[in-house]
Amino acid sequence: MNNSVRNTARLMGAGLRALLVLTVVCGVLYPLAVTGVAQAAFPGRANGSEVSSHGKVVGSSLIGQRYDKGKDKQGNPVPDLKYFQPRPSAGLGSNRANGVNPRYDLQVSGASNLGATNTDLVKAVKERKQWVAETYGVPASKVPADAVTSSGSGLDPDISPAYARLQADRVAKENHLPADRVRRLVEDHTDGRTLGFMGEPRVNVLELNVALRDLAGGQGG
């Protein structure tokens, strides 16, 4: 009986010591080491790839945002055409604390999971294409695919250079800026394929709109 009690006590003591050691190593030392290396080596990415404007964090370069100016009578968001618009997404809401985009509040993410032949999806794509064509004054055949379809996550922060160029003239008009200056802004913010062969050329919408606001401010817009 005494041996049994002693063995049990010994095992419990060993277990508690192991728990304490593992807690310190895995719960304290390892997180501190990883955090320290991340902050020293790439602090921007470690802190969420934040984008700042005039000393204020306005979002992350990895997460898309909406740019709206309110809602219509049906409660649908009305895009603010002073800004470049992102890909359509049901996962992007509105945020009142954002200086560049005062209506951004991330709520959900994910795709619609609708098939290519789904009638609701086909209708939505046709409506988006018509809106883009009418809003930016281009033929429907010139509307890029990313202007009418959302990404798998619904959080894509980028648009194609074609969609950005399509919006440039209207954005310039809304901000009382020379169209060639805004087109040049798009080109300056166009990133090529990763490592020269991965993915497609892209434009980060948040970074482009931050630069646009700075340009409009410099022009007194």
Stockholm file with secondary structure:
# STOCKHOLM 1.0

chainA/1-221         MNNSVRNTARLMGAGLRALLVLTVVCGVLYPLAVTGVAQAAFPGRANGSEVSSHGKVVGSSLIGQRYDKGKDKQGNPVPDLKYFQPRPSAGLGSNRANGVNPRYDLQVSGASNLGATNTDLVKAVKERKQWVAETYGVPASKVPADAVTSSGSGLDPDISPAYARLQADRVAKENHLPADRVRRLVEDHTDGRTLGFMGEPRVNVLELNVALRDLAGGQGG
#=GR chainA/1-221 SS CHHHHHHHHHHHHHHHHHHHHHHHIIIIIHHHHHHHHHHHHCHHHHTTCEEEETTEEEEETTSCCCCEEEECTTSCEEECTTSCCCCCCTTCCCCTTCSSCSSCCCCCCCCCCCCTTCHHHHHHHHHHHHHHHHHHTCCGGGCCGGGTCCCSSSCCCEECHHHHHHHHHHHHHHTTCCHHHHHHHHHHTEECCBTTTBSCCEEEHHHHHHHHHHHHHHTTC
#=GC SS_cons         CHHHHHHHHHHHHHHHHHHHHHHHIIIIIHHHHHHHHHHHHCHHHHTTCEEEETTEEEEETTSCCCCEEEECTTSCEEECTTSCCCCCCTTCCCCTTCSSCSSCCCCCCCCCCCCTTCHHHHHHHHHHHHHHHHHHTCCGGGCCGGGTCCCSSSCCCEECHHHHHHHHHHHHHHTTCCHHHHHHHHHHTEECCBTTTBSCCEEEHHHHHHHHHHHHHHTTC
//
